[in-house]
């Protein structure tokens, strides 16, 4: 097997080969733009790793890895439109650099392209990949709708929130790994186990994102710390704090999450203080560790070589302890 950085380099080379100048430029240039903005490339790396883990040549999984990365970035283009977000990875979002109509149409084209990337696979492997991808894509849309619905609800439960992040984030991480397993033509049991490993890891990944948004180091996090607080997002931190808060703290949270103050730094500081007083920060870190350990429990049941298990475990530990 390769190192994480090697998988990333190998995938980026394949991605760059796949990006070609095409007409009309206003359709294809935004696609090339978003795909080359960078990012962790977490999902395609997992596809290559999974294929390798189960004994396949990673190169067989490059097109499936491209599918998950194109789809992920498609969802970001449309999410940014829905959120009216000006920046993505420190650069202008597609709809800001071009316009909303271009963002919608180029995003649509990316979804189609994601399916086209699977056309290099044959027979039963192709059928399984398409079936898994279609189910996952629909779940991501459902997760996004839950997220939108939660913005206007005051009664969101932790169980509902965990379902939302499972659909919006974790299922694509899980599917990325299962695609590699399908391509390797390992057993159905292994395919399902690696999916569960990825799903639990994906939930931990999103919870870590929630935590870093409030308590990350601005120098390493890569985006504004406190962004979720400014946008009044009911993250796991908020729900934990609200559930364990006393009346005064609840009233403060309700008041702080109903305003858009001129001085956002004061709002961020006040909310973070309540998070810490209610131990929501500690409970969130515990949840991250819990879901990571759930992933490791699944990993123990996989019929793969010990060194491959250890590499996947170290990858999970790296996600849990990341600062970006």
Long-range contacts (C-beta under 8 A, 24 or more apart in sequence): 1-49, 1-52, 1-53, 1-307, 1-308, 1-311, 2-48, 2-52, 2-58, 4-45, 4-49, 4-315, 4-318, 7-45, 7-48, 7-49, 7-58, 8-41, 8-45, 10-48, 10-58, 10-62, 11-41, 11-44, 11-45, 11-48, 11-62, 11-65, 11-66, 11-69, 12-41, 14-62, 14-65, 14-66, 15-44, 15-66, 15-69, 18-66, 18-117, 26-98, 26-102, 27-102, 27-105, 27-106, 27-109, 28-106, 28-109, 30-77, 30-94, 30-97, 30-98, 30-102, 30-103, 30-106, 31-106, 31-109, 31-110, 31-113, 33-94, 33-97, 34-73, 34-76, 34-77, 34-88, 34-94, 34-106, 34-110, 35-69, 35-70, 35-73, 37-88, 37-89, 37-91, 38-89, 39-73, 39-89, 40-324, 41-69, 42-173, 42-205, 43-68, 43-69, 43-72, 43-172, 43-173, 43-176, 44-68, 44-69, 44-176, 46-173, 46-176, 46-177, 46-180, 46-198, 47-176, 47-177, 47-179, 47-180, 48-180, 49-177, 49-180, 49-311, 49-312, 49-315, 50-176, 50-177, 50-178, 50-179, 50-180, 50-181, 50-184, 50-194, 51-180, 51-181, 51-183, 51-184, 52-180, 52-308, 53-180, 53-181, 53-184, 53-194, 53-304, 53-308, 53-312, 54-180, 54-181, 54-184, 54-186, 54-190, 54-194, 54-304, 55-184, 55-186, 56-180, 56-183, 56-184, 56-185, 60-183, 60-184, 61-179, 61-180, 61-183, 61-184, 63-117, 63-118, 63-120, 63-121, 64-117, 64-118, 64-121, 64-129, 64-179, 64-180, 64-183, 65-176, 65-179, 65-180, 66-117, 67-114, 67-115, 67-117, 67-118, 67-129, 67-133, 67-179, 68-114, 68-172, 68-175, 68-176, 68-179, 70-110, 70-113, 70-114, 70-117, 71-110, 71-111, 71-114, 71-133, 71-137, 71-140, 71-172, 72-172, 73-110, 74-107, 74-110, 74-111, 74-114, 75-140, 75-144, 77-103, 77-106, 77-107, 77-110, 78-103, 78-104, 78-107, 79-144, 81-107, 82-144, 82-148, 87-223, 89-222, 90-222, 90-223, 111-137, 121-183, 125-182, 125-183, 125-185, 128-182, 129-179, 129-182, 129-183, 132-175, 132-178, 132-179, 132-182, 133-175, 133-179, 136-171, 136-172, 136-174, 136-175, 139-167, 139-171, 140-167, 140-168, 140-171, 140-172, 142-167, 143-167, 143-168, 143-169, 143-171, 144-168, 150-234, 151-232, 151-233, 151-234, 156-234, 156-239, 157-239, 158-236, 158-239, 158-240, 158-243, 161-234, 161-235, 161-236, 161-239, 162-203, 162-236, 165-203, 165-206, 165-207, 165-236, 166-199, 166-202, 166-203, 168-206, 169-202, 169-203, 169-205, 169-206, 170-198, 170-199, 170-200, 170-201, 170-202, 170-203, 170-205, 170-206, 171-199, 171-202, 172-202, 173-198, 173-199, 173-201, 173-202, 173-205, 174-198, 174-199, 174-202, 187-303, 190-302, 190-303, 190-304, 193-298, 193-301, 193-302, 194-302, 196-295, 196-298, 197-295, 197-298, 197-299, 197-302, 197-312, 198-295, 200-291, 200-292, 200-294, 200-295, 200-298, 201-291, 201-292, 201-295, 201-316, 201-319, 203-291, 204-287, 204-288, 204-289, 204-291, 204-292, 204-295, 204-316, 204-319, 204-320, 205-319, 207-236, 207-284, 207-287, 207-288, 207-291, 208-288, 208-319, 208-320, 208-322, 210-235, 210-236, 210-237, 210-284, 211-237, 211-281, 211-284, 211-285, 211-288, 212-322, 212-323, 212-324, 214-268, 214-271, 214-272, 214-275, 214-281, 215-272, 215-281, 216-323, 216-324, 217-323, 220-323, 220-324, 221-323, 221-324, 222-324, 225-268, 226-264, 226-265, 226-267, 226-268, 226-271, 226-272, 229-256, 229-267, 229-268, 229-271, 229-272, 230-260, 230-264, 230-267, 230-268, 232-257, 232-258, 236-284, 236-287, 237-275, 237-280, 237-281, 237-284, 238-271, 238-275, 238-280, 240-275, 240-278, 240-280, 240-283, 240-284, 241-274, 241-275, 241-278, 241-280, 244-278, 244-279, 244-280, 244-283, 245-274, 245-278, 249-274, 249-277, 249-278, 288-320, 289-320, 292-316, 292-317, 292-319, 292-320
